[in-house]
Amino acid sequence: MVQVAVAQFAPGRDKAENRRSVAELAARAAVAGARVVLLPEYTMFTASRTDHRYVEAAEPLDGPFLSAAANTARREDVYLVLGVNESHGEGASHFTNTLVALSPEGERVALYRKIHLYDAFGVKESEVVAPGPIEAPETFAVDGVVFGLQTCYDLRFPEVTRRIADAGAHVVLLAAQWVPGPLKEDHWRTLARARAIENTVYVAASGQSAPTGAGNSMVIDPMGTALASLGEQAFEVATARVSAERVESVRVTNPALAMRRFSVSAREQA
């Protein structure tokens, strides 16, 4: 049994302030007993539009933002998972939208580079974001519970989550800046529950709060039940317990993964 926290806030353009928010939310989660703390997509830097400012704010994975986050993970003795703008080097026109998992020792134990870019709902993320490579999903384990990583728009593509479940994950940690809009909150909740139910996994989803995100962070169990959830709260954490035993129990009742007759394969880009 592992306590997981989803932390919800609205990162801005001030990276120092975002670092302070990470430290405070991680501390709150640790006090509540969390071993794993998930923060939103673009925790490091968020602007009103995904444009050149994200490229300019990007850092390497050994840069100051993640170094500070590693110190927070060590201080609070938690696994800390957060979204950063990963730099492609000086003069680059694009960056990578990367989700990084840090251990209580401050070491990087897994990462995920967003595959599907948000070229939808009037946004064109691909103008400055490079898609991540299609590679075997990275996971990490805490007390026998296996965690996988996923980011925002990838939630709309069920194959992404299926590959993470196939990699052995009991919990999918989903970081998002789910942009507000008509029916978007309904899409968010519906898709997160669907990914949990169809893969018989937990989905822990952390979204940015308003004005940059739709909030509604939550932890969904393998039967689709919300174990913990946040509404519109601007700066808050919610926690829930997850276990490998619960996943295995649900898979006895609902053996959909074992019964399926199709696998997932990569498709050539058009």
C-alpha atoms as an extended CHARMM CRD file, in Angstrom:
* protein
*
       270  EXT
         1         1  MET       CA              0.0000000000        0.0000000000        0.0000000000  PROA      1               0.0000000000
         2         2  VAL       CA              1.4330000000        3.3740000000       -1.0580000000  PROA      2               0.0000000000
         3         3  GLN       CA              0.0390000000        6.8410000000       -0.3680000000  PROA      3               0.0000000000
         4         4  VAL       CA             -0.0400000000        8.9960000000       -3.5210000000  PROA      4               0.0000000000
         5         5  ALA       CA             -0.6490000000       12.7430000000       -3.6730000000  PROA      5               0.0000000000
         6         6  VAL       CA             -1.8350000000       14.8380000000       -6.6070000000  PROA      6               0.0000000000
         7         7  ALA       CA             -0.8360000000       18.4870000000       -6.2420000000  PROA      7               0.0000000000
         8         8  GLN       CA             -2.7360000000       21.2390000000       -8.0410000000  PROA      8               0.0000000000
         9         9  PHE       CA             -1.6060000000       24.8030000000       -8.7140000000  PROA      9               0.0000000000
        10        10  ALA       CA             -1.1650000000       27.2830000000      -11.5670000000  PROA      10              0.0000000000
        11        11  PRO       CA              2.5310000000       27.6450000000      -12.4690000000  PROA      11              0.0000000000
        12        12  GLY       CA              3.5510000000       30.9390000000      -14.0220000000  PROA      12              0.0000000000
        13        13  ARG       CA              6.5120000000       32.5060000000      -15.8000000000  PROA      13              0.0000000000
        14        14  ASP       CA              8.5090000000       33.0540000000      -12.5870000000  PROA      14              0.0000000000
        15        15  LYS       CA             10.5210000000       29.8470000000      -12.2310000000  PROA      15              0.0000000000
        16        16  ALA       CA             11.7360000000       30.7940000000       -8.7500000000  PROA      16              0.0000000000
        17        17  GLU       CA              8.1400000000       31.1520000000       -7.5780000000  PROA      17              0.0000000000
        18        18  ASN       CA              7.2670000000       27.8290000000       -9.2060000000  PROA      18              0.0000000000
        19        19  ARG       CA             10.1550000000       26.2030000000       -7.3090000000  PROA      19              0.0000000000
        20        20  ARG       CA              8.7650000000       27.5750000000       -4.0470000000  PROA      20              0.0000000000
        21        21  SER       CA              5.3110000000       26.1950000000       -4.9270000000  PROA      21              0.0000000000
        22        22  VAL       CA              6.7870000000       22.7580000000       -5.6020000000  PROA      22              0.0000000000
        23        23  ALA       CA              8.5490000000       22.8070000000       -2.2270000000  PROA      23              0.0000000000
        24        24  GLU       CA              5.4100000000       23.8720000000       -0.3380000000  PROA      24              0.0000000000
        25        25  LEU       CA              3.0690000000       21.4100000000       -2.0410000000  PROA      25              0.0000000000
        26        26  ALA       CA              5.5450000000       18.5460000000       -1.5840000000  PROA      26              0.0000000000
        27        27  ALA       CA              5.8340000000       19.4170000000        2.1000000000  PROA      27              0.0000000000
        28        28  ARG       CA              2.0500000000       19.3960000000        2.4940000000  PROA      28              0.0000000000
        29        29  ALA       CA              1.8290000000       16.0370000000        0.7530000000  PROA      29              0.0000000000
        30        30  ALA       CA              4.5850000000       14.5610000000        2.9090000000  PROA      30              0.0000000000
        31        31  VAL       CA              2.8160000000       15.6920000000        6.0760000000  PROA      31              0.0000000000
        32        32  ALA       CA             -0.2920000000       13.8870000000        4.7890000000  PROA      32              0.0000000000
        33        33  GLY       CA              1.7770000000       10.6910000000        4.4910000000  PROA      33              0.0000000000
        34        34  ALA       CA              2.4010000000       10.6550000000        0.7390000000  PROA      34              0.0000000000
        35        35  ARG       CA              5.3070000000        8.6210000000       -0.6130000000  PROA      35              0.0000000000
        36        36  VAL       CA              4.7180000000        9.7130000000       -4.2330000000  PROA      36              0.0000000000
        37        37  VAL       CA              3.8480000000       13.3140000000       -5.1270000000  PROA      37              0.0000000000
        38        38  LEU       CA              2.6430000000       14.2430000000       -8.6210000000  PROA      38              0.0000000000
        39        39  LEU       CA              2.6640000000       17.8360000000       -9.8900000000  PROA      39              0.0000000000
        40        40  PRO       CA              1.2140000000       19.1530000000      -13.1770000000  PROA      40              0.0000000000
        41        41  GLU       CA              2.5690000000       19.4230000000      -16.6880000000  PROA      41              0.0000000000
        42        42  TYR       CA              4.7390000000       22.5150000000      -17.2460000000  PROA      42              0.0000000000
        43        43  THR       CA              5.3780000000       22.8830000000      -13.5130000000  PROA      43              0.0000000000
        44        44  MET       CA              8.6290000000       24.6460000000      -14.3810000000  PROA      44              0.0000000000
        45        45  PHE       CA              7.2120000000       27.3780000000      -16.6120000000  PROA      45              0.0000000000
        46        46  THR       CA              3.7800000000       28.2590000000      -17.9570000000  PROA      46              0.0000000000
        47        47  ALA       CA              2.8210000000       31.2780000000      -20.0620000000  PROA      47              0.0000000000
        48        48  SER       CA             -0.4580000000       32.3650000000      -21.6240000000  PROA      48              0.0000000000
        49        49  ARG       CA              0.5240000000       30.7740000000      -24.9600000000  PROA      49              0.0000000000
        50        50  THR       CA              2.8740000000       27.9180000000      -25.8190000000  PROA      50              0.0000000000
        51        51  ASP       CA              5.3680000000       30.0050000000      -27.7870000000  PROA      51              0.0000000000
        52        52  HSD       CA              9.0620000000       30.9960000000      -27.9370000000  PROA      52              0.0000000000
        53        53  ARG       CA              9.0080000000       31.9010000000      -24.2230000000  PROA      53              0.0000000000
        54        54  TYR       CA              8.8660000000       28.1860000000      -23.3900000000  PROA      54              0.0000000000
        55        55  VAL       CA             11.9630000000       27.5710000000      -25.5170000000  PROA      55              0.0000000000
        56        56  GLU       CA             13.8190000000       30.4110000000      -23.8070000000  PROA      56              0.0000000000
        57        57  ALA       CA             12.8200000000       29.1640000000      -20.3430000000  PROA      57              0.0000000000
        58        58  ALA       CA             13.8060000000       25.5370000000      -21.0580000000  PROA      58              0.0000000000
        59        59  GLU       CA             16.6140000000       23.8940000000      -19.0820000000  PROA      59              0.0000000000
        60        60  PRO       CA             18.6180000000       20.6650000000      -19.3440000000  PROA      60              0.0000000000
        61        61  LEU       CA             17.6560000000       17.8430000000      -17.0210000000  PROA      61              0.0000000000
        62        62  ASP       CA             20.6100000000       18.7040000000      -14.7780000000  PROA      62              0.0000000000
        63        63  GLY       CA             19.6350000000       22.3980000000      -14.7040000000  PROA      63              0.0000000000
        64        64  PRO       CA             18.7280000000       24.5130000000      -11.6690000000  PROA      64              0.0000000000
        65        65  PHE       CA             14.9970000000       23.7730000000      -11.6510000000  PROA      65              0.0000000000
        66        66  LEU       CA             15.3030000000       20.0020000000      -11.4280000000  PROA      66              0.0000000000
        67        67  SER       CA             18.2730000000       20.3400000000       -9.0800000000  PROA      67              0.0000000000
        68        68  ALA       CA             16.0260000000       22.2920000000       -6.7030000000  PROA      68              0.0000000000
        69        69  ALA       CA             13.2720000000       19.6990000000       -7.1460000000  PROA      69              0.0000000000
        70        70  ALA       CA             15.7510000000       16.9450000000       -6.2820000000  PROA      70              0.0000000000
        71        71  ASN       CA             16.6070000000       18.8000000000       -3.0740000000  PROA      71              0.0000000000
        72        72  THR       CA             12.8860000000       18.9570000000       -2.2590000000  PROA      72              0.0000000000
        73        73  ALA       CA             12.4980000000       15.2120000000       -2.8790000000  PROA      73              0.0000000000
        74        74  ARG       CA             15.4120000000       14.5160000000       -0.5270000000  PROA      74              0.0000000000
        75        75  ARG       CA             14.1920000000       16.9220000000        2.1490000000  PROA      75              0.0000000000
        76        76  GLU       CA             10.6320000000       15.5560000000        2.1660000000  PROA      76              0.0000000000
        77        77  ASP       CA             11.7090000000       11.9290000000        1.5700000000  PROA      77              0.0000000000
        78        78  VAL       CA              9.2570000000       11.4730000000       -1.3300000000  PROA      78              0.0000000000
        79        79  TYR       CA              9.2210000000       10.4220000000       -4.9520000000  PROA      79              0.0000000000
        80        80  LEU       CA              8.5510000000       13.6880000000       -6.7840000000  PROA      80              0.0000000000
        81        81  VAL       CA              7.1200000000       13.7090000000      -10.3210000000  PROA      81              0.0000000000
        82        82  LEU       CA              6.8050000000       16.9600000000      -12.2730000000  PROA      82              0.0000000000
        83        83  GLY       CA              6.6630000000       18.4010000000      -15.7820000000  PROA      83              0.0000000000
        84        84  VAL       CA              9.5320000000       20.4890000000      -17.1720000000  PROA      84              0.0000000000
        85        85  ASN       CA             10.5480000000       22.2080000000      -20.4100000000  PROA      85              0.0000000000
        86        86  GLU       CA             13.6150000000       20.2270000000      -21.4700000000  PROA      86              0.0000000000
        87        87  SER       CA             16.1320000000       22.2650000000      -23.4650000000  PROA      87              0.0000000000
        88        88  HSD       CA             17.5390000000       21.1710000000      -26.8270000000  PROA      88              0.0000000000
        89        89  GLY       CA             20.5570000000       23.4180000000      -26.3590000000  PROA      89              0.0000000000
        90        90  GLU       CA             21.4680000000       26.9900000000      -27.1080000000  PROA      90              0.0000000000
        91        91  GLY       CA             19.8700000000       28.3570000000      -30.2660000000  PROA      91              0.0000000000
        92        92  ALA       CA             17.2780000000       25.5750000000      -30.5240000000  PROA      92              0.0000000000
        93        93  SER       CA             13.8630000000       26.4420000000      -31.9340000000  PROA      93              0.0000000000
        94        94  HSD       CA             12.0360000000       23.7010000000      -29.9930000000  PROA      94              0.0000000000
        95        95  PHE       CA             12.0350000000       22.0690000000      -26.5610000000  PROA      95              0.0000000000
        96        96  THR       CA             10.6870000000       18.7580000000      -25.2300000000  PROA      96              0.0000000000
        97        97  ASN       CA              7.7400000000       18.5150000000      -22.8450000000  PROA      97              0.0000000000
        98        98  THR       CA              9.2130000000       16.1050000000      -20.2910000000  PROA      98              0.0000000000
        99        99  LEU       CA              7.8070000000       14.4630000000      -17.1640000000  PROA      99              0.0000000000
       100       100  VAL       CA             10.5130000000       13.5170000000      -14.6660000000  PROA      100             0.0000000000
       101       101  ALA       CA             10.3210000000       11.2060000000      -11.6320000000  PROA      101             0.0000000000
       102       102  LEU       CA             12.8440000000       11.8330000000       -8.8420000000  PROA      102             0.0000000000
       103       103  SER       CA             13.5490000000        9.4270000000       -5.9730000000  PROA      103             0.0000000000
       104       104  PRO       CA             13.8270000000       10.3570000000       -2.2680000000  PROA      104             0.0000000000
       105       105  GLU       CA             17.5830000000       10.3500000000       -2.8940000000  PROA      105             0.0000000000
       106       106  GLY       CA             17.1130000000       13.0010000000       -5.5840000000  PROA      106             0.0000000000
       107       107  GLU       CA             17.9920000000       10.6030000000       -8.4060000000  PROA      107             0.0000000000
       108       108  ARG       CA             16.0790000000       10.4630000000      -11.6770000000  PROA      108             0.0000000000
       109       109  VAL       CA             14.2700000000        7.1040000000      -11.7700000000  PROA      109             0.0000000000
       110       110  ALA       CA             12.0340000000        7.5500000000      -14.8430000000  PROA      110             0.0000000000
       111       111  LEU       CA             11.0370000000       10.0990000000      -17.4410000000  PROA      111             0.0000000000
       112       112  TYR       CA              8.4800000000       10.4980000000      -20.1850000000  PROA      112             0.0000000000
       113       113  ARG       CA              8.6610000000       12.8180000000      -23.1740000000  PROA      113             0.0000000000
       114       114  LYS       CA              5.1960000000       13.7230000000      -24.4430000000  PROA      114             0.0000000000
       115       115  ILE       CA              4.4360000000       11.9020000000      -27.6990000000  PROA      115             0.0000000000
       116       116  HSD       CA              1.2390000000       13.5040000000      -29.0040000000  PROA      116             0.0000000000
       117       117  LEU       CA              1.4790000000       17.2810000000      -29.3090000000  PROA      117             0.0000000000
       118       118  TYR       CA             -1.4870000000       19.5220000000      -28.5750000000  PROA      118             0.0000000000
       119       119  ASP       CA             -2.3280000000       20.7280000000      -32.0680000000  PROA      119             0.0000000000
       120       120  ALA       CA             -6.0340000000       20.9670000000      -31.2890000000  PROA      120             0.0000000000
       121       121  PHE       CA             -8.7140000000       23.2630000000      -29.8910000000  PROA      121             0.0000000000
       122       122  GLY       CA             -7.0440000000       26.2610000000      -31.5570000000  PROA      122             0.0000000000
       123       123  VAL       CA             -3.5540000000       25.5590000000      -30.1340000000  PROA      123             0.0000000000
       124       124  LYS       CA             -0.4450000000       24.5440000000      -32.1460000000  PROA      124             0.0000000000
       125       125  GLU       CA              2.0410000000       23.1240000000      -29.6540000000  PROA      125             0.0000000000
       126       126  SER       CA              4.2260000000       21.6520000000      -32.4010000000  PROA      126             0.0000000000
       127       127  GLU       CA              5.4130000000       25.1370000000      -33.3870000000  PROA      127             0.0000000000
       128       128  VAL       CA              7.8410000000       25.0480000000      -30.4410000000  PROA      128             0.0000000000
       129       129  VAL       CA              7.5900000000       21.5290000000      -28.9430000000  PROA      129             0.0000000000
       130       130  ALA       CA              9.3430000000       18.4570000000      -30.3510000000  PROA      130             0.0000000000
       131       131  PRO       CA              7.5060000000       15.1380000000      -29.8780000000  PROA      131             0.0000000000
       132       132  GLY       CA              9.1070000000       12.5310000000      -27.6810000000  PROA      132             0.0000000000
       133       133  PRO       CA             10.3900000000        9.3000000000      -29.2130000000  PROA      133             0.0000000000
       134       134  ILE       CA              8.2620000000        6.1720000000      -29.1200000000  PROA      134             0.0000000000
       135       135  GLU       CA             10.2390000000        4.0330000000      -26.7040000000  PROA      135             0.0000000000
       136       136  ALA       CA              9.4990000000        1.3830000000      -24.1090000000  PROA      136             0.0000000000
       137       137  PRO       CA              7.6620000000        3.0880000000      -21.2110000000  PROA      137             0.0000000000
       138       138  GLU       CA              9.8360000000        3.7900000000      -18.1930000000  PROA      138             0.0000000000
       139       139  THR       CA              8.5140000000        2.7710000000      -14.7850000000  PROA      139             0.0000000000
       140       140  PHE       CA              9.6290000000        2.8630000000      -11.1690000000  PROA      140             0.0000000000
       141       141  ALA       CA              8.5090000000        0.8480000000       -8.1500000000  PROA      141             0.0000000000
       142       142  VAL       CA              7.6800000000        1.8740000000       -4.5870000000  PROA      142             0.0000000000
       143       143  ASP       CA              6.9970000000       -0.9180000000       -2.0780000000  PROA      143             0.0000000000
       144       144  GLY       CA              5.9420000000       -3.3080000000       -4.8330000000  PROA      144             0.0000000000
       145       145  VAL       CA              3.6610000000       -0.8070000000       -6.6150000000  PROA      145             0.0000000000
       146       146  VAL       CA              4.8010000000        0.0130000000      -10.1600000000  PROA      146             0.0000000000
       147       147  PHE       CA              4.2920000000        3.5510000000      -11.4950000000  PROA      147             0.0000000000
       148       148  GLY       CA              4.2780000000        4.7230000000      -15.1240000000  PROA      148             0.0000000000
       149       149  LEU       CA              4.2370000000        8.2290000000      -16.5940000000  PROA      149             0.0000000000
       150       150  GLN       CA              2.0210000000       10.0300000000      -19.1040000000  PROA      150             0.0000000000
       151       151  THR       CA              1.3300000000       13.6500000000      -20.0930000000  PROA      151             0.0000000000
       152       152  CYS       CA             -1.8530000000       15.6170000000      -20.8200000000  PROA      152             0.0000000000
       153       153  TYR       CA             -3.0170000000       15.3320000000      -24.4690000000  PROA      153             0.0000000000
       154       154  ASP       CA             -1.7500000000       11.7330000000      -24.5880000000  PROA      154             0.0000000000
       155       155  LEU       CA             -4.8050000000       10.9290000000      -22.4420000000  PROA      155             0.0000000000
       156       156  ARG       CA             -6.9340000000       11.1800000000      -25.5990000000  PROA      156             0.0000000000
       157       157  PHE       CA             -4.9650000000        8.3140000000      -27.1870000000  PROA      157             0.0000000000
       158       158  PRO       CA             -5.8330000000        5.0620000000      -25.3820000000  PROA      158             0.0000000000
       159       159  GLU       CA             -2.8680000000        3.2140000000      -26.8920000000  PROA      159             0.0000000000
       160       160  VAL       CA             -0.4640000000        5.3130000000      -24.8080000000  PROA      160             0.0000000000
       161       161  THR       CA             -1.9540000000        4.1850000000      -21.5180000000  PROA      161             0.0000000000
       162       162  ARG       CA             -2.3110000000        0.6030000000      -22.7610000000  PROA      162             0.0000000000
       163       163  ARG       CA              1.4420000000        0.4400000000      -23.4550000000  PROA      163             0.0000000000
       164       164  ILE       CA              2.1350000000        1.6930000000      -19.9220000000  PROA      164             0.0000000000
       165       165  ALA       CA             -0.1540000000       -0.9930000000      -18.4810000000  PROA      165             0.0000000000
       166       166  ASP       CA              1.5990000000       -3.5850000000      -20.6480000000  PROA      166             0.0000000000
       167       167  ALA       CA              4.9180000000       -2.4070000000      -19.1600000000  PROA      167             0.0000000000
       168       168  GLY       CA              3.6550000000       -3.5660000000      -15.7600000000  PROA      168             0.0000000000
       169       169  ALA       CA              2.3750000000       -0.3220000000      -14.2420000000  PROA      169             0.0000000000
       170       170  HSD       CA             -0.2280000000       -0.5100000000      -11.4940000000  PROA      170             0.0000000000
       171       171  VAL       CA             -0.5380000000        3.2960000000      -11.4080000000  PROA      171             0.0000000000
       172       172  VAL       CA             -0.3810000000        5.7800000000      -14.2800000000  PROA      172             0.0000000000
       173       173  LEU       CA              0.8490000000        9.1930000000      -13.1260000000  PROA      173             0.0000000000
       174       174  LEU       CA             -0.7270000000       11.7010000000      -15.5100000000  PROA      174             0.0000000000
       175       175  ALA       CA              0.4890000000       15.3210000000      -15.4280000000  PROA      175             0.0000000000
       176       176  ALA       CA             -1.5340000000       17.9030000000      -17.3480000000  PROA      176             0.0000000000
       177       177  GLN       CA             -2.2610000000       21.4750000000      -18.2230000000  PROA      177             0.0000000000
       178       178  TRP       CA             -5.7690000000       20.6170000000      -19.3830000000  PROA      178             0.0000000000
       179       179  VAL       CA             -6.7200000000       23.8720000000      -21.0940000000  PROA      179             0.0000000000
       180       180  PRO       CA            -10.1690000000       25.1280000000      -20.0030000000  PROA      180             0.0000000000
       181       181  GLY       CA            -12.9750000000       25.2650000000      -22.5440000000  PROA      181             0.0000000000
       182       182  PRO       CA            -16.4740000000       24.0000000000      -23.3680000000  PROA      182             0.0000000000
       183       183  LEU       CA            -16.9470000000       20.4780000000      -21.9940000000  PROA      183             0.0000000000
       184       184  LYS       CA            -13.2030000000       20.1500000000      -21.3130000000  PROA      184             0.0000000000
       185       185  GLU       CA            -13.6520000000       19.2670000000      -17.6250000000  PROA      185             0.0000000000
       186       186  ASP       CA            -16.1160000000       16.5600000000      -18.6380000000  PROA      186             0.0000000000
       187       187  HSD       CA            -13.6420000000       15.1930000000      -21.2000000000  PROA      187             0.0000000000
       188       188  TRP       CA            -10.8900000000       15.1710000000      -18.5590000000  PROA      188             0.0000000000
       189       189  ARG       CA            -12.8730000000       13.2270000000      -15.9860000000  PROA      189             0.0000000000
       190       190  THR       CA            -14.4070000000       10.8500000000      -18.5280000000  PROA      190             0.0000000000
       191       191  LEU       CA            -11.1230000000        9.9980000000      -20.2450000000  PROA      191             0.0000000000
       192       192  ALA       CA             -9.2090000000        9.5330000000      -16.9750000000  PROA      192             0.0000000000
       193       193  ARG       CA            -11.8670000000        7.1240000000      -15.7110000000  PROA      193             0.0000000000
       194       194  ALA       CA            -11.9680000000        5.3040000000      -19.0410000000  PROA      194             0.0000000000
       195       195  ARG       CA             -8.1930000000        4.7840000000      -19.0660000000  PROA      195             0.0000000000
       196       196  ALA       CA             -8.3820000000        3.3940000000      -15.5210000000  PROA      196             0.0000000000
       197       197  ILE       CA            -11.3050000000        1.0720000000      -16.2610000000  PROA      197             0.0000000000
       198       198  GLU       CA            -10.1260000000       -0.3080000000      -19.6170000000  PROA      198             0.0000000000
       199       199  ASN       CA             -6.5950000000       -0.9750000000      -18.3460000000  PROA      199             0.0000000000
       200       200  THR       CA             -7.5880000000       -1.9710000000      -14.7910000000  PROA      200             0.0000000000
       201       201  VAL       CA             -5.0120000000        0.4320000000      -13.3390000000  PROA      201             0.0000000000
       202       202  TYR       CA             -5.0630000000        3.4230000000      -11.0550000000  PROA      202             0.0000000000
       203       203  VAL       CA             -4.8650000000        6.8050000000      -12.7630000000  PROA      203             0.0000000000
       204       204  ALA       CA             -3.4620000000        9.6060000000      -10.6100000000  PROA      204             0.0000000000
       205       205  ALA       CA             -4.0370000000       12.8170000000      -12.5560000000  PROA      205             0.0000000000
       206       206  SER       CA             -2.6230000000       16.2140000000      -11.5910000000  PROA      206             0.0000000000
       207       207  GLY       CA             -3.8240000000       19.2230000000      -13.5720000000  PROA      207             0.0000000000
       208       208  GLN       CA             -2.9840000000       22.8890000000      -13.4210000000  PROA      208             0.0000000000
       209       209  SER       CA             -5.6040000000       25.0450000000      -11.7410000000  PROA      209             0.0000000000
       210       210  ALA       CA             -7.2060000000       28.1630000000      -13.2620000000  PROA      210             0.0000000000
       211       211  PRO       CA             -6.5390000000       30.2690000000      -15.2010000000  PROA      211             0.0000000000
       212       212  THR       CA             -4.0660000000       28.0440000000      -17.0470000000  PROA      212             0.0000000000
       213       213  GLY       CA             -5.7840000000       24.7060000000      -16.4510000000  PROA      213             0.0000000000
       214       214  ALA       CA             -9.1370000000       23.1340000000      -15.6500000000  PROA      214             0.0000000000
       215       215  GLY       CA             -8.1010000000       21.7320000000      -12.2410000000  PROA      215             0.0000000000
       216       216  ASN       CA            -10.0370000000       18.6640000000      -11.1170000000  PROA      216             0.0000000000
       217       217  SER       CA             -6.9660000000       16.6470000000      -10.1120000000  PROA      217             0.0000000000
       218       218  MET       CA             -7.9160000000       13.1720000000       -8.9260000000  PROA      218             0.0000000000
       219       219  VAL       CA             -6.9280000000        9.5910000000       -8.1380000000  PROA      219             0.0000000000
       220       220  ILE       CA             -9.0760000000        6.9480000000       -9.8780000000  PROA      220             0.0000000000
       221       221  ASP       CA             -9.0050000000        3.2830000000       -8.8740000000  PROA      221             0.0000000000
       222       222  PRO       CA             -8.9950000000        0.3170000000      -11.3300000000  PROA      222             0.0000000000
       223       223  MET       CA            -12.8050000000        0.0580000000      -11.1970000000  PROA      223             0.0000000000
       224       224  GLY       CA            -13.1970000000        3.7380000000      -12.1150000000  PROA      224             0.0000000000
       225       225  THR       CA            -14.0080000000        5.0430000000       -8.6370000000  PROA      225             0.0000000000
       226       226  ALA       CA            -12.6340000000        8.4250000000       -7.5900000000  PROA      226             0.0000000000
       227       227  LEU       CA            -10.6560000000        7.8230000000       -4.3900000000  PROA      227             0.0000000000
       228       228  ALA       CA             -9.6470000000       11.4830000000       -4.0390000000  PROA      228             0.0000000000
       229       229  SER       CA            -10.3850000000       14.5870000000       -6.0700000000  PROA      229             0.0000000000
       230       230  LEU       CA             -9.9770000000       18.3340000000       -6.1860000000  PROA      230             0.0000000000
       231       231  GLY       CA            -12.3090000000       20.7770000000       -7.8690000000  PROA      231             0.0000000000
       232       232  GLU       CA            -11.2740000000       24.3040000000       -8.6980000000  PROA      232             0.0000000000
       233       233  GLN       CA             -8.9420000000       24.7490000000       -5.7070000000  PROA      233             0.0000000000
       234       234  ALA       CA             -6.0250000000       26.9440000000       -6.7120000000  PROA      234             0.0000000000
       235       235  PHE       CA             -3.3020000000       25.5020000000       -4.4570000000  PROA      235             0.0000000000
       236       236  GLU       CA             -4.0330000000       22.1340000000       -2.8540000000  PROA      236             0.0000000000
       237       237  VAL       CA             -3.1390000000       18.4610000000       -2.5880000000  PROA      237             0.0000000000
       238       238  ALA       CA             -5.3100000000       15.3480000000       -2.4080000000  PROA      238             0.0000000000
       239       239  THR       CA             -4.0900000000       11.9110000000       -1.3540000000  PROA      239             0.0000000000
       240       240  ALA       CA             -5.1890000000        8.3090000000       -1.7720000000  PROA      240             0.0000000000
       241       241  ARG       CA             -3.7860000000        4.8470000000       -1.0900000000  PROA      241             0.0000000000
       242       242  VAL       CA             -2.9500000000        2.5330000000       -3.9800000000  PROA      242             0.0000000000
       243       243  SER       CA             -1.8990000000       -1.1130000000       -3.9720000000  PROA      243             0.0000000000
       244       244  ALA       CA             -0.8190000000       -3.8200000000       -6.3770000000  PROA      244             0.0000000000
       245       245  GLU       CA             -3.2140000000       -6.2020000000       -4.6160000000  PROA      245             0.0000000000
       246       246  ARG       CA             -6.2030000000       -4.0600000000       -5.5630000000  PROA      246             0.0000000000
       247       247  VAL       CA             -5.1390000000       -4.0900000000       -9.2170000000  PROA      247             0.0000000000
       248       248  GLU       CA             -4.7480000000       -7.8660000000       -9.2220000000  PROA      248             0.0000000000
       249       249  SER       CA             -8.0950000000       -8.3190000000       -7.4740000000  PROA      249             0.0000000000
       250       250  VAL       CA             -9.8950000000       -6.1830000000      -10.0520000000  PROA      250             0.0000000000
       251       251  ARG       CA             -8.2070000000       -8.1140000000      -12.8690000000  PROA      251             0.0000000000
       252       252  VAL       CA             -9.6850000000      -11.3340000000      -11.5360000000  PROA      252             0.0000000000
       253       253  THR       CA            -13.1580000000       -9.7880000000      -11.7090000000  PROA      253             0.0000000000
       254       254  ASN       CA            -12.5180000000       -7.9430000000      -14.9820000000  PROA      254             0.0000000000
       255       255  PRO       CA             -9.8800000000       -9.8620000000      -16.9900000000  PROA      255             0.0000000000
       256       256  ALA       CA            -10.1590000000       -7.5490000000      -20.0120000000  PROA      256             0.0000000000
       257       257  LEU       CA             -6.3960000000       -7.1640000000      -20.4480000000  PROA      257             0.0000000000
       258       258  ALA       CA             -5.8560000000      -10.9270000000      -20.5500000000  PROA      258             0.0000000000
       259       259  MET       CA             -8.7960000000      -11.4800000000      -22.8960000000  PROA      259             0.0000000000
       260       260  ARG       CA             -7.9720000000       -8.8620000000      -25.5470000000  PROA      260             0.0000000000
       261       261  ARG       CA             -7.0650000000       -9.9860000000      -29.0490000000  PROA      261             0.0000000000
       262       262  PHE       CA             -5.1710000000       -6.9260000000      -30.2600000000  PROA      262             0.0000000000
       263       263  SER       CA             -1.7970000000       -5.4000000000      -29.4470000000  PROA      263             0.0000000000
       264       264  VAL       CA             -0.4820000000       -1.8470000000      -29.8570000000  PROA      264             0.0000000000
       265       265  SER       CA              2.0770000000       -0.9600000000      -32.5140000000  PROA      265             0.0000000000
       266       266  ALA       CA              3.5590000000        2.3490000000      -33.6470000000  PROA      266             0.0000000000
       267       267  ARG       CA              2.2940000000        3.9350000000      -36.8490000000  PROA      267             0.0000000000
       268       268  GLU       CA              4.4180000000        5.8000000000      -39.3980000000  PROA      268             0.0000000000
       269       269  GLN       CA              3.8270000000        9.5550000000      -39.2550000000  PROA      269             0.0000000000
       270       270  ALA       CA              1.8340000000       10.9480000000      -42.1720000000  PROA      270             0.0000000000
